[in-house]
Amino acid sequence: MTEMIRKEHVVKYQIIKVLSDGQFHSGEALGEMLGMSRAAISKHVKAIQTWGLDIYRVQGKGYQLSNAIELLDQSLIQRSSQQPVELIPIIDSTNQYLLDKSKDKESGCVCVAEYQAKGRGRRGREWVSPFGANLYFSMYWKLDAGVAAAMGLSLAIGVAIVDGLESLGAKDIKLKWPNDIYHHDKKLAGVLVEMSGQTGEAAHLVIGMGLNIHMSKTTDNIDQSWTNLEQVFDGNTPSRNNVVIALLAAWKRVLTEYEHKGMSELVERWNQLDNFHNQSIKLIMGNKEVYGQCKGINSQGAILLHTEQGEEAYVGGEISLRKADN
């Protein structure tokens, strides 16, 4: 597979590639390189800034990124991955792309992006996706066992993400039911599983992930505590390309295990990684709140809560888990 980019984004991406070294580049030099005026370059730079990139302009020097960035390398990722990989640097949503194209894709194919214009999380929430700061990718997976068998898939992928990050040296990565990855009580990544399929037929799944790597602490409109890999690795952050490679290998391994054995082999591992194990929590279901002590998950992927009535299991797409004092 090769890198793809929409026609209207070609020039912007070329400018980003030049500026990614963190050095100054004059508008005149950029214009000569791309065959356009300095005014046209200025217009493109302003558009790029709306993608979350900090670009400075200094009279007599030109344009410079606030920090050099490592761009994703499609050929490097593909050489290290067994499944087909597409890099689409600027995209609306990696999940939506694979949902739209799933009929033409083979199981295990991957779409990776530098920037999502319409990234989304659970229950239609926006996933803030600044260019080049984080990782955004999705995988299409055909599950022959059907839709019902996909119940615990986001939990399995959570385990895979921890496995992949630990293979790079990360420590203290935890899981929050049903689809978040935490570090020191702050959100590091989120998973979104979307599917289609009829009863009795194979399930067509698209599994998406957003992982914070270098995201600026000045980012607005995020309504919860979050962290990034820079803090997990105390500044010695692995290459973004190596993170993709490690995660894809872990995903493939765990998904293959899940396909043959379901959640049964993953429950113990998930419970060891539960960020809220034995803590007082509340489950929010619409206008209803249920309080109890978190006791991990069962083999169906349901969250187990010890309440005054005993141990109760809850599962469903419209449940939110919070600390009891939040």
Backbone bond lengths (Angstrom), bond angles and torsions (degrees), N, CA, C in turn:
res aa  C-N    CA-C-N  psi(-1)  N-CA   C-N-CA  omega(-1)  CA-C   N-CA-C  phi
1 M - - - 1.452 - - 1.531 109.17 -
2 T 1.302 115.81 153.42 1.461 119.47 -178.78 1.515 110.49 -120.95
3 E 1.329 113.72 163.15 1.457 120.54 177.14 1.523 109.35 -66.25
4 M 1.334 116.76 136.46 1.455 121.15 -179.61 1.526 108.87 -125.20
5 I 1.333 115.67 148.49 1.454 119.33 177.41 1.525 108.85 -154.07
6 R 1.317 115.92 139.67 1.457 120.50 -179.95 1.523 110.48 -66.08
7 K 1.304 114.85 149.52 1.462 121.18 -176.95 1.521 111.77 -55.80
8 E 1.339 117.92 -41.19 1.464 120.52 -175.47 1.535 112.42 -71.47
9 H 1.335 116.19 -11.99 1.464 119.43 -179.53 1.525 113.38 -106.17
10 V 1.330 118.10 -3.04 1.463 121.29 -173.78 1.524 111.38 -58.54
11 V 1.332 117.30 -49.39 1.465 120.65 -176.42 1.526 110.55 -65.87
12 K 1.319 117.04 -43.43 1.473 120.09 179.71 1.520 110.68 -59.53
13 Y 1.318 116.58 -42.99 1.460 120.04 -179.56 1.530 111.06 -66.92
14 Q 1.328 117.37 -36.87 1.464 120.47 176.84 1.532 110.98 -63.94
15 I 1.324 116.42 -39.17 1.471 120.20 177.34 1.530 109.74 -63.68
16 I 1.330 116.25 -44.40 1.467 119.96 179.47 1.525 110.37 -61.01
17 K 1.320 117.54 -41.55 1.464 120.72 179.42 1.528 110.82 -58.86
18 V 1.335 116.47 -41.71 1.462 120.18 179.76 1.527 110.31 -67.35
19 L 1.336 116.31 -45.00 1.462 120.59 -176.05 1.530 113.08 -75.86
20 S 1.334 117.66 -12.62 1.469 120.36 -174.26 1.521 112.92 -62.45
21 D 1.356 117.66 -16.74 1.472 119.43 178.94 1.518 112.96 -76.34
22 G 1.350 117.08 -6.60 1.457 120.59 178.19 1.511 115.14 78.77
23 Q 1.345 117.11 5.49 1.464 121.71 179.98 1.533 110.31 -95.48
24 F 1.340 116.07 166.96 1.457 120.92 174.47 1.532 110.26 -76.56
25 H 1.337 114.87 140.34 1.467 121.77 174.45 1.515 107.35 -137.73
26 S 1.320 116.54 125.60 1.468 120.43 -175.94 1.511 111.27 -71.51
27 G 1.330 114.96 151.58 1.458 120.03 175.85 1.510 111.52 -61.04
28 E 1.329 115.89 -34.43 1.465 120.31 179.28 1.528 110.79 -65.07
29 A 1.355 116.25 -45.68 1.458 119.89 -179.70 1.534 111.16 -65.30
30 L 1.337 116.01 -40.32 1.462 119.49 177.90 1.530 110.37 -64.10
31 G 1.336 115.83 -40.92 1.464 120.24 179.41 1.518 112.24 -63.14
32 E 1.337 115.70 -42.78 1.467 119.25 178.78 1.530 110.72 -64.29
33 M 1.296 116.30 -40.63 1.465 121.19 -179.04 1.528 111.48 -63.71
34 L 1.346 115.44 -38.64 1.461 120.23 -174.03 1.517 113.77 -103.22
35 G 1.338 116.75 0.97 1.460 120.73 176.01 1.508 114.25 69.46
36 M 1.347 116.24 44.32 1.463 119.62 179.82 1.522 110.14 -149.83
37 S 1.318 116.23 171.16 1.464 121.50 -177.13 1.521 111.14 -77.46
38 R 1.350 115.70 163.86 1.454 120.13 175.98 1.530 110.75 -64.71
39 A 1.336 116.81 -32.50 1.467 120.53 177.98 1.532 110.65 -63.91
40 A 1.342 116.09 -39.07 1.466 120.30 178.70 1.529 110.24 -67.39
41 I 1.344 116.49 -39.08 1.468 120.54 176.74 1.527 109.72 -60.88
42 S 1.337 116.42 -44.55 1.465 121.13 179.83 1.525 111.13 -58.91
43 K 1.317 116.28 -40.49 1.464 120.91 179.77 1.532 110.82 -64.35
44 H 1.333 116.05 -42.90 1.458 119.82 178.86 1.526 111.44 -65.50
45 V 1.329 117.09 -39.29 1.463 121.11 179.82 1.527 110.27 -62.19
46 K 1.316 117.03 -42.27 1.468 120.25 178.15 1.527 110.93 -60.71
47 A 1.327 116.58 -38.46 1.469 120.02 177.94 1.524 110.62 -67.02
48 I 1.328 116.63 -40.39 1.465 121.02 179.14 1.534 110.49 -61.94
49 Q 1.330 116.35 -37.22 1.467 119.83 -179.14 1.528 112.27 -61.97
50 T 1.327 116.63 -28.13 1.472 119.73 177.93 1.524 111.36 -70.82
51 W 1.333 117.80 -12.38 1.469 121.78 177.91 1.525 111.58 -87.51
52 G 1.335 117.34 3.13 1.457 120.35 176.48 1.516 114.90 96.61
53 L 1.330 117.88 9.26 1.467 120.99 177.16 1.522 110.10 -92.90
54 D 1.328 116.84 132.64 1.470 121.78 177.54 1.527 108.62 -88.16
55 I 1.333 116.51 107.71 1.458 121.95 178.59 1.524 108.22 -118.31
56 Y 1.336 115.79 126.19 1.460 121.16 -179.51 1.526 109.51 -103.76
57 R 1.325 114.55 147.35 1.465 119.71 173.79 1.522 107.66 -120.11
58 V 1.335 115.98 125.03 1.459 122.42 179.52 1.519 108.21 -119.52
59 Q 1.329 115.38 125.51 1.473 120.87 -178.76 1.525 110.26 -54.74
60 G 1.326 116.08 128.74 1.459 121.22 178.05 1.516 114.39 86.48
61 K 1.342 117.14 -11.69 1.467 120.06 179.69 1.529 112.08 -116.07
62 G 1.320 115.99 -39.77 1.451 119.38 179.21 1.515 113.01 112.53
63 Y 1.325 115.60 -146.15 1.463 122.56 -174.64 1.527 110.69 -104.96
64 Q 1.338 115.05 145.26 1.458 120.68 178.60 1.527 109.71 -148.72
65 L 1.330 116.56 137.38 1.462 120.67 171.06 1.522 109.07 -72.36
66 S 1.329 116.78 146.87 1.465 119.90 179.28 1.523 111.04 -61.04
67 N 1.336 115.90 -32.07 1.468 121.65 175.69 1.522 108.93 -143.74
68 A 1.325 115.72 144.87 1.468 119.04 173.13 1.526 108.35 -61.97
69 I 1.331 116.96 147.64 1.464 120.37 178.56 1.520 110.02 -127.53
70 E 1.332 114.65 146.63 1.455 121.23 174.70 1.530 107.90 -91.09
71 L 1.309 116.64 114.98 1.454 120.28 178.21 1.526 109.60 -81.61
72 L 1.316 115.27 151.35 1.455 119.86 177.89 1.529 110.12 -68.73
73 D 1.320 115.60 142.48 1.463 123.25 -176.31 1.524 108.16 -114.98
74 Q 1.330 116.34 103.20 1.458 120.87 -174.87 1.526 111.95 -59.81
75 S 1.319 117.51 -43.40 1.465 120.14 -176.32 1.528 110.80 -66.54
76 L 1.333 117.49 -38.54 1.471 121.17 178.00 1.518 110.85 -63.94
77 I 1.330 116.29 -46.38 1.470 120.40 179.60 1.529 110.35 -62.61
78 Q 1.350 116.09 -43.02 1.460 119.74 -177.49 1.524 112.02 -64.79
79 R 1.331 116.75 -39.13 1.467 119.86 -179.47 1.525 112.12 -63.12
80 S 1.322 116.36 -26.70 1.469 120.89 -176.97 1.518 112.90 -99.97
81 S 1.326 117.87 2.70 1.460 121.71 -175.95 1.524 110.27 -120.98
82 Q 1.323 115.67 141.39 1.457 120.40 179.25 1.519 111.96 -81.28
83 Q 1.337 117.50 -22.13 1.452 120.40 -176.93 1.533 110.52 -99.02
84 P 1.349 117.52 155.90 1.468 120.48 178.78 1.528 111.06 -63.13
85 V 1.335 116.50 136.35 1.460 122.43 -178.10 1.526 109.53 -124.89
86 E 1.319 116.18 128.85 1.466 122.01 172.59 1.522 108.75 -113.12
87 L 1.319 116.67 129.97 1.459 121.38 171.55 1.519 108.00 -103.69
88 I 1.326 116.18 115.63 1.461 122.34 174.79 1.521 105.44 -117.24
89 P 1.350 118.36 95.21 1.464 121.09 -168.34 1.531 114.05 -53.38
90 I 1.339 117.37 -45.00 1.462 120.95 -179.31 1.520 107.71 -119.63
91 I 1.326 116.08 120.83 1.463 120.76 -173.23 1.522 108.58 -145.14
92 D 1.315 117.46 157.65 1.465 120.02 173.76 1.530 109.88 -68.88
93 S 1.342 116.34 -52.90 1.463 121.75 -177.90 1.522 108.27 -159.64
94 T 1.332 117.38 126.63 1.465 119.84 177.34 1.525 110.79 -64.14
95 N 1.333 117.42 -36.54 1.461 119.89 177.38 1.519 111.33 -63.21
96 Q 1.331 116.15 -47.70 1.456 119.30 -177.26 1.519 111.47 -64.02
97 Y 1.324 116.65 -37.36 1.470 120.55 178.57 1.523 110.38 -58.27
98 L 1.338 117.40 -47.70 1.464 119.78 -178.85 1.522 112.25 -73.31
99 L 1.331 117.38 -31.92 1.463 118.92 174.26 1.516 111.05 -61.37
100 D 1.330 116.07 -41.24 1.460 120.86 -179.53 1.522 112.62 -71.08
101 K 1.339 116.78 -28.45 1.468 121.10 -172.89 1.526 113.40 -107.81
102 S 1.334 118.15 3.94 1.466 120.67 -169.95 1.526 113.36 -57.29
103 K 1.324 118.48 -32.31 1.461 120.93 -179.16 1.523 112.01 -64.08
104 D 1.338 115.58 -23.74 1.469 119.83 -177.79 1.522 112.56 -101.91
105 K 1.337 117.22 2.52 1.464 120.32 -173.93 1.525 111.02 -109.60
106 E 1.333 115.29 155.44 1.453 119.76 174.31 1.519 109.61 -93.63
107 S 1.324 116.33 151.09 1.458 121.08 -179.62 1.523 109.84 -58.82
108 G 1.338 115.65 132.60 1.456 121.10 -178.83 1.511 114.73 99.11
109 C 1.342 117.65 -5.93 1.463 119.33 -179.25 1.539 109.88 -71.01
110 V 1.331 115.37 153.31 1.461 122.04 -169.94 1.522 110.57 -130.49
111 C 1.322 115.21 142.41 1.458 122.20 172.15 1.528 108.34 -121.58
112 V 1.351 116.08 124.81 1.457 122.47 -178.96 1.522 108.46 -118.47
113 A 1.338 117.22 143.97 1.464 121.37 -178.85 1.522 111.19 -136.26
114 E 1.331 115.08 156.41 1.462 121.78 171.76 1.529 111.17 -89.66
115 Y 1.344 115.07 -27.74 1.472 119.67 -174.55 1.515 108.85 -151.67
116 Q 1.343 115.79 134.84 1.461 121.76 174.61 1.522 109.42 -114.43
117 A 1.311 116.35 121.14 1.468 119.88 178.43 1.521 111.74 -75.11
118 K 1.345 116.25 -26.70 1.458 120.28 -176.74 1.526 110.49 -135.21
119 G 1.334 115.74 45.63 1.460 119.93 177.33 1.523 110.37 -62.48
120 R 1.327 116.78 145.93 1.465 119.38 -177.62 1.517 111.08 -140.97
121 G 1.327 113.91 155.05 1.454 121.25 177.09 1.517 110.25 -116.33
122 R 1.337 116.46 -157.69 1.466 120.27 -179.95 1.521 110.99 -64.08
123 R 1.341 114.19 149.18 1.465 122.97 176.78 1.534 111.67 54.26
124 G 1.334 116.12 34.63 1.464 121.04 173.36 1.506 115.81 74.96
125 R 1.336 117.96 9.15 1.462 119.92 179.55 1.521 111.04 -67.10
126 E 1.324 115.47 150.82 1.461 120.10 175.23 1.526 109.62 -73.02
127 W 1.350 116.17 140.22 1.471 120.68 171.43 1.525 106.28 -107.23
128 V 1.318 116.45 113.41 1.468 120.97 -176.80 1.530 108.82 -66.23
129 S 1.351 116.30 125.51 1.461 121.06 -167.53 1.524 113.24 -133.80
130 P 1.340 119.96 66.16 1.464 120.23 178.51 1.523 111.94 -62.66
131 F 1.321 116.43 149.37 1.468 122.13 -174.75 1.524 110.69 -63.42
132 G 1.338 115.56 130.07 1.449 121.73 169.04 1.514 116.50 67.94
133 A 1.337 117.85 0.33 1.465 120.10 -176.69 1.517 112.01 -86.33
134 N 1.316 116.76 -26.81 1.452 121.99 -171.99 1.521 110.42 -134.67
135 L 1.322 116.72 -164.14 1.459 121.71 172.90 1.510 109.35 -122.17
136 Y 1.323 115.22 135.38 1.457 121.46 176.39 1.518 106.70 -132.45
137 F 1.333 116.96 114.84 1.462 116.67 174.53 1.512 110.77 -151.91
138 S 1.321 114.30 159.40 1.460 121.93 -178.34 1.517 109.32 -136.32
139 M 1.326 115.02 152.91 1.464 121.80 177.36 1.525 109.24 -128.39
140 Y 1.336 115.57 137.23 1.462 120.76 172.63 1.523 108.30 -92.16
141 W 1.336 116.10 131.98 1.463 120.60 -178.80 1.527 108.96 -137.52
142 K 1.317 116.08 125.02 1.464 121.21 176.86 1.514 108.35 -93.10
143 L 1.333 116.36 119.96 1.458 121.91 -178.48 1.523 108.41 -108.32
144 D 1.326 115.81 104.75 1.464 120.25 -174.69 1.519 112.90 -64.20
145 A 1.340 116.93 -23.95 1.466 120.02 -178.51 1.526 113.05 -70.58
146 G 1.337 117.49 -11.59 1.459 120.55 174.47 1.517 115.11 99.88
147 V 1.344 115.28 174.81 1.459 122.55 -174.48 1.527 112.09 -60.66
148 A 1.327 117.03 -42.23 1.463 120.27 -177.42 1.530 111.60 -60.23
149 A 1.321 116.79 -31.42 1.461 120.99 -177.82 1.526 112.47 -75.74
150 A 1.330 116.57 -8.95 1.468 120.45 -177.62 1.525 112.41 -89.75
151 M 1.318 118.31 6.38 1.456 122.65 -171.89 1.533 113.03 -53.99
152 G 1.338 117.32 -42.16 1.462 119.73 -175.34 1.518 114.41 -101.07
153 L 1.326 117.24 17.83 1.460 119.60 -171.00 1.521 113.71 -63.03
154 S 1.335 118.11 -40.20 1.466 119.26 -179.52 1.524 111.09 -64.54
155 L 1.344 116.58 -29.94 1.466 120.70 176.86 1.524 110.72 -69.49
156 A 1.326 115.86 -40.94 1.459 120.40 178.34 1.522 110.91 -63.61
157 I 1.331 116.49 -41.92 1.460 120.48 179.66 1.525 110.33 -66.48
158 G 1.333 117.30 -34.68 1.460 119.80 175.43 1.520 111.36 -57.60
159 V 1.344 115.90 -45.08 1.464 120.59 177.15 1.525 109.94 -60.98
160 A 1.331 117.01 -41.88 1.463 120.84 -179.64 1.527 111.34 -62.52
161 I 1.324 116.88 -40.04 1.464 119.87 179.80 1.528 110.60 -64.26
162 V 1.333 116.57 -43.79 1.466 119.59 176.93 1.523 110.17 -61.03
163 D 1.333 117.16 -44.68 1.464 120.77 179.27 1.528 111.06 -58.54
164 G 1.341 115.93 -45.46 1.459 120.05 -178.96 1.515 112.38 -63.03
165 L 1.344 116.79 -43.93 1.461 120.67 -179.36 1.523 111.30 -69.53
166 E 1.335 116.89 -37.39 1.463 119.46 177.46 1.522 111.52 -65.20
167 S 1.332 117.43 -31.61 1.466 120.36 178.33 1.525 111.54 -65.20
168 L 1.347 116.54 -19.16 1.465 121.99 177.62 1.526 111.73 -95.80
169 G 1.334 116.38 -2.37 1.459 120.43 177.69 1.512 115.66 106.91
170 A 1.329 118.07 3.75 1.468 120.66 179.65 1.521 110.26 -68.65
171 K 1.339 115.67 147.65 1.462 121.48 178.01 1.534 109.35 -130.06
172 D 1.328 114.51 157.56 1.467 122.43 174.34 1.531 113.16 63.81
173 I 1.327 117.79 30.76 1.453 121.10 174.07 1.522 108.59 -84.74
174 K 1.322 116.88 131.79 1.462 121.88 -175.73 1.529 110.09 -126.97
175 L 1.325 115.11 171.35 1.461 121.70 -179.44 1.522 111.26 -119.82
176 K 1.320 114.86 143.88 1.465 121.38 173.41 1.525 107.61 -120.00
177 W 1.319 115.73 126.32 1.455 120.37 179.31 1.534 110.40 -63.51
178 P 1.361 119.40 136.81 1.457 125.22 -0.96 1.531 114.81 -101.73
179 N 1.345 118.80 -8.15 1.469 116.24 -167.38 1.527 115.22 -147.54
180 D 1.333 118.60 21.71 1.464 119.91 -178.44 1.521 111.43 -116.43
181 I 1.328 114.66 151.43 1.457 122.18 176.52 1.519 106.71 -114.08
182 Y 1.329 117.06 130.85 1.461 122.59 -173.03 1.530 111.56 -120.14
183 H 1.320 114.78 156.01 1.461 122.13 169.99 1.523 107.03 -142.24
184 H 1.317 116.29 119.53 1.469 122.44 -178.23 1.529 111.59 51.02
185 D 1.326 115.36 49.46 1.476 123.81 175.72 1.521 114.11 66.98
186 K 1.327 117.87 18.31 1.467 121.03 178.05 1.528 109.29 -126.01
187 K 1.320 115.45 146.97 1.466 119.90 -176.04 1.523 110.93 -73.79
188 L 1.331 114.84 127.81 1.455 122.04 178.68 1.523 111.39 -104.98
189 A 1.318 117.23 -35.41 1.468 121.61 -176.94 1.517 109.60 -155.07
190 G 1.321 115.14 161.41 1.455 121.38 176.62 1.516 110.21 -136.65
191 V 1.326 115.54 152.57 1.459 122.62 -179.32 1.521 108.84 -120.05
192 L 1.320 116.45 139.19 1.466 121.35 174.83 1.520 108.22 -130.40
193 V 1.344 116.11 117.22 1.463 121.70 177.71 1.523 108.28 -105.60
194 E 1.325 115.96 125.33 1.467 121.68 176.05 1.514 108.08 -124.64
195 M 1.329 116.12 145.79 1.462 118.04 -173.54 1.519 112.55 -146.40
196 S 1.312 113.30 161.61 1.458 120.97 172.54 1.521 107.64 -142.07
197 G 1.315 116.26 157.81 1.464 120.38 -179.63 1.511 110.39 148.20
198 Q 1.326 115.44 152.12 1.455 122.01 179.62 1.531 109.95 -99.19
199 T 1.333 115.78 155.31 1.463 120.62 177.20 1.528 109.75 -55.88
200 G 1.317 115.44 131.81 1.462 119.95 -180.00 1.515 113.95 87.98
201 E 1.336 116.70 -3.72 1.461 120.86 179.23 1.527 109.76 -115.67
202 A 1.312 115.84 169.68 1.463 121.03 177.22 1.526 110.16 -63.04
203 A 1.315 116.31 149.31 1.470 121.82 175.57 1.519 108.66 -94.09
204 H 1.323 115.45 133.92 1.465 121.50 177.08 1.522 106.83 -103.35
205 L 1.326 115.87 109.16 1.460 122.20 -171.11 1.515 111.31 -110.28
206 V 1.316 115.69 139.79 1.458 121.06 169.61 1.527 106.70 -121.28
207 I 1.320 115.09 120.72 1.463 121.74 -175.90 1.521 107.85 -111.26
208 G 1.319 116.29 116.19 1.460 120.82 -177.90 1.518 111.98 -111.38
209 M 1.327 116.06 150.98 1.461 121.16 178.19 1.515 110.38 -139.38
210 G 1.332 115.27 138.25 1.460 121.41 168.55 1.511 107.67 -118.64
211 L 1.329 116.92 123.34 1.467 122.46 -177.27 1.522 109.27 -122.05
212 N 1.333 116.51 122.21 1.466 120.61 178.78 1.528 109.90 -74.17
213 I 1.332 116.24 128.62 1.466 120.15 179.01 1.525 111.30 -119.53
214 H 1.346 116.15 -60.76 1.465 119.62 -177.72 1.523 111.65 -121.91
215 M 1.318 118.52 20.17 1.462 120.31 -170.81 1.533 111.25 -61.78
216 S 1.331 114.71 135.50 1.463 121.42 -177.48 1.520 111.04 -66.34
217 K 1.336 116.18 141.48 1.455 120.74 177.86 1.530 112.67 -71.70
218 T 1.341 116.53 -6.40 1.470 119.53 178.06 1.526 111.44 -89.73
219 T 1.343 117.35 1.38 1.456 120.35 -178.99 1.527 110.85 -59.14
220 D 1.335 115.79 129.86 1.465 121.28 -179.57 1.528 110.51 -90.24
221 N 1.297 115.45 -179.88 1.471 127.90 173.83 1.530 115.01 48.19
222 I 1.350 117.14 36.78 1.457 121.63 166.84 1.524 106.55 -114.74
223 D 1.333 116.01 121.00 1.457 119.73 -167.92 1.529 114.22 -97.11
224 Q 1.330 118.03 23.00 1.455 120.08 177.79 1.523 109.78 -149.48
225 S 1.348 116.22 163.14 1.460 120.38 178.92 1.520 109.64 -67.86
226 W 1.320 116.76 134.69 1.460 120.00 -178.72 1.517 109.89 -141.44
227 T 1.308 115.19 163.13 1.455 121.74 178.68 1.519 108.68 -140.13
228 N 1.332 117.57 -178.96 1.450 120.44 178.39 1.527 110.82 -143.18
229 L 1.336 116.02 172.13 1.462 120.00 -175.71 1.520 112.49 -64.71
230 E 1.320 117.30 -25.98 1.463 119.48 176.64 1.525 110.42 -55.89
231 Q 1.326 116.39 -40.61 1.458 119.77 179.68 1.522 112.05 -77.47
232 V 1.322 117.21 -36.05 1.464 120.61 177.57 1.528 110.53 -59.28
233 F 1.342 115.54 -41.54 1.464 120.66 -177.38 1.531 112.42 -99.43
234 D 1.336 116.38 10.30 1.465 121.48 177.06 1.525 111.85 52.17
235 G 1.335 115.36 43.92 1.458 120.79 176.20 1.512 115.39 90.63
236 N 1.350 118.00 -20.09 1.470 121.00 179.18 1.531 110.05 -91.92
237 T 1.324 114.96 56.58 1.462 121.13 -172.57 1.523 111.26 -71.04
238 P 1.338 117.37 134.03 1.469 119.39 176.33 1.525 111.30 -62.48
239 S 1.304 116.25 159.76 1.458 122.51 173.49 1.520 110.46 -54.14
240 R 1.321 116.90 137.92 1.470 120.49 177.42 1.526 110.45 -59.05
241 N 1.324 117.19 -37.01 1.466 119.88 178.17 1.521 111.10 -63.91
242 N 1.337 116.99 -41.01 1.460 119.99 178.96 1.527 111.69 -68.20
243 V 1.344 116.69 -32.10 1.464 119.84 176.06 1.529 110.09 -64.29
244 V 1.339 116.57 -44.85 1.471 120.21 177.66 1.529 110.29 -58.46
245 I 1.322 116.30 -47.89 1.464 121.28 -177.24 1.531 110.65 -60.32
246 A 1.331 117.14 -45.48 1.471 121.05 -179.32 1.523 111.61 -64.90
247 L 1.328 116.57 -41.76 1.461 120.03 -178.80 1.526 111.63 -68.39
248 L 1.326 117.63 -41.42 1.462 119.68 -179.95 1.523 111.18 -63.35
249 A 1.324 117.15 -39.16 1.468 119.91 177.84 1.528 110.70 -63.76
250 A 1.329 116.59 -42.34 1.472 120.53 179.46 1.517 111.19 -67.11
251 W 1.324 117.02 -41.44 1.465 120.32 178.23 1.522 110.66 -59.44
252 K 1.331 116.16 -47.63 1.475 119.98 -177.15 1.525 110.23 -60.55
253 R 1.330 117.22 -43.17 1.460 120.89 -178.71 1.527 111.01 -64.37
254 V 1.341 116.97 -48.45 1.466 120.62 -176.73 1.529 111.19 -68.96
255 L 1.317 117.87 -38.83 1.467 120.02 179.25 1.524 111.15 -65.03
256 T 1.315 116.71 -38.89 1.468 119.71 177.29 1.525 110.38 -63.84
257 E 1.329 116.96 -41.67 1.469 121.60 176.89 1.524 110.27 -64.18
258 Y 1.334 116.38 -43.11 1.465 121.24 -179.55 1.536 110.43 -62.99
259 E 1.324 115.96 -39.74 1.465 120.38 -178.00 1.533 111.20 -62.48
260 H 1.324 116.95 -34.53 1.460 120.54 -176.94 1.530 113.28 -91.54
261 K 1.346 117.12 -29.96 1.465 119.39 -172.18 1.522 113.99 -125.54
262 G 1.342 117.89 -3.53 1.452 120.01 -177.55 1.525 111.15 66.77
263 M 1.342 116.59 -151.67 1.462 121.42 -176.69 1.525 113.29 -81.11
264 S 1.338 117.38 -11.84 1.470 120.31 -169.40 1.523 113.32 -54.56
265 E 1.348 116.93 -38.50 1.461 119.95 -177.25 1.533 112.47 -83.60
266 L 1.332 117.15 -7.57 1.459 120.62 -173.40 1.526 113.65 -108.90
267 V 1.343 117.13 -11.93 1.466 120.79 -174.75 1.526 111.43 -60.43
268 E 1.320 117.50 -47.85 1.465 120.52 -177.50 1.524 110.91 -62.11
269 R 1.320 116.08 -44.06 1.473 120.29 179.17 1.527 110.41 -63.11
270 W 1.339 117.46 -43.35 1.464 120.18 -179.88 1.530 109.87 -61.54
271 N 1.315 116.91 -44.91 1.462 120.29 -177.66 1.528 111.90 -64.71
272 Q 1.326 117.17 -31.67 1.463 119.97 175.74 1.521 111.37 -65.98
273 L 1.330 116.32 -26.87 1.461 122.13 -176.44 1.531 112.90 -97.79
274 D 1.331 117.43 0.68 1.473 121.87 -174.85 1.536 110.45 -63.95
275 N 1.312 116.47 117.53 1.460 121.95 -178.15 1.528 112.38 -65.68
276 F 1.334 117.38 -22.75 1.464 121.00 -174.00 1.528 112.83 -114.36
277 H 1.319 116.41 20.78 1.469 120.51 -177.79 1.531 111.38 -56.02
278 N 1.329 115.36 126.03 1.479 124.17 178.78 1.526 113.80 64.18
279 Q 1.328 118.10 11.12 1.466 120.76 176.69 1.530 110.59 -91.80
280 S 1.326 115.63 156.83 1.463 120.62 175.02 1.519 108.44 -77.27
281 I 1.318 116.24 124.95 1.463 121.38 -177.88 1.525 109.96 -133.03
282 K 1.321 114.64 171.36 1.455 120.02 171.15 1.520 108.55 -132.33
283 L 1.311 115.51 144.59 1.458 122.17 173.91 1.517 107.91 -106.02
284 I 1.320 115.72 128.25 1.463 121.17 -178.93 1.525 108.05 -105.42
285 M 1.323 115.82 119.74 1.467 122.71 -179.73 1.522 108.18 -127.41
286 G 1.327 116.09 91.05 1.454 119.57 -174.40 1.521 110.10 65.04
287 N 1.324 117.52 -121.33 1.463 121.97 178.26 1.522 112.93 -90.72
288 K 1.324 117.08 0.15 1.463 121.69 -176.68 1.532 110.34 -100.06
289 E 1.336 116.04 140.52 1.460 121.63 174.85 1.528 108.99 -126.99
290 V 1.332 116.25 134.40 1.462 122.38 178.19 1.522 108.03 -120.17
291 Y 1.339 116.31 127.85 1.459 121.74 -177.80 1.522 110.13 -106.93
292 G 1.341 115.65 146.74 1.455 119.98 176.29 1.516 111.07 176.76
293 Q 1.315 115.73 -172.35 1.460 121.60 179.61 1.528 108.89 -100.57
294 C 1.334 115.46 130.86 1.456 120.68 -176.08 1.523 110.33 -71.95
295 K 1.342 116.06 128.06 1.458 121.78 -178.56 1.533 111.80 -123.72
296 G 1.330 115.62 27.93 1.461 118.61 175.18 1.512 113.12 81.06
297 I 1.342 116.11 -151.67 1.464 121.33 -176.72 1.525 109.78 -125.19
298 N 1.346 114.87 163.84 1.460 119.86 173.04 1.528 109.71 -105.74
299 S 1.316 117.72 -175.41 1.466 121.64 -174.45 1.522 112.84 -70.18
300 Q 1.334 117.68 -11.74 1.469 120.98 174.48 1.529 112.03 -92.12
301 G 1.316 116.61 -3.62 1.460 120.35 -179.70 1.517 113.39 87.57
302 A 1.335 117.46 8.27 1.464 121.40 178.66 1.524 109.69 -77.62
303 I 1.338 116.63 145.79 1.460 121.21 175.08 1.526 108.11 -79.79
304 L 1.319 116.36 135.92 1.462 121.88 -178.78 1.521 109.51 -102.40
305 L 1.310 115.37 129.33 1.460 121.54 -176.34 1.532 108.89 -126.46
306 H 1.331 116.16 125.30 1.473 119.93 175.68 1.527 107.76 -89.61
307 T 1.317 116.32 113.77 1.464 122.59 -178.21 1.532 109.46 -119.65
308 E 1.318 115.95 -177.04 1.471 120.42 177.96 1.522 110.95 -62.39
309 Q 1.328 117.40 -21.95 1.462 121.48 179.80 1.530 112.12 -89.67
310 G 1.332 116.75 -0.79 1.458 120.35 -176.78 1.524 110.58 109.85
311 E 1.323 116.37 -158.90 1.474 119.89 -178.77 1.515 109.95 -87.29
312 E 1.343 115.32 127.24 1.456 121.07 -178.21 1.523 108.59 -124.14
313 A 1.333 116.16 146.33 1.461 122.11 -179.87 1.526 109.63 -111.10
314 Y 1.325 115.67 136.30 1.464 121.17 179.39 1.526 109.28 -130.28
315 V 1.311 115.11 136.42 1.460 120.12 177.23 1.522 108.14 -146.95
316 G 1.326 116.22 147.80 1.467 120.19 179.97 1.504 111.23 152.18
317 G 1.326 115.63 158.82 1.454 120.58 -175.06 1.514 115.01 -81.83
318 E 1.328 117.76 -9.85 1.462 119.87 -175.35 1.526 111.96 -113.35
319 I 1.312 116.56 32.24 1.466 121.47 178.88 1.522 109.15 -111.78
320 S 1.337 116.64 132.65 1.458 121.91 174.72 1.519 109.65 -113.53
321 L 1.319 116.55 139.45 1.455 122.04 179.54 1.525 109.45 -107.75
322 R 1.331 116.29 132.63 1.466 121.71 178.75 1.535 109.73 -138.51
323 K 1.319 116.92 156.84 1.451 119.25 168.48 1.515 108.98 -60.09
324 A 1.315 117.64 147.10 1.463 121.33 -173.53 1.535 111.47 -62.72
325 D 1.323 118.06 -26.80 1.467 119.45 -177.54 1.510 112.92 -91.24
326 N 1.345 118.26 5.33 1.477 120.90 179.58 1.525 110.57 -93.73
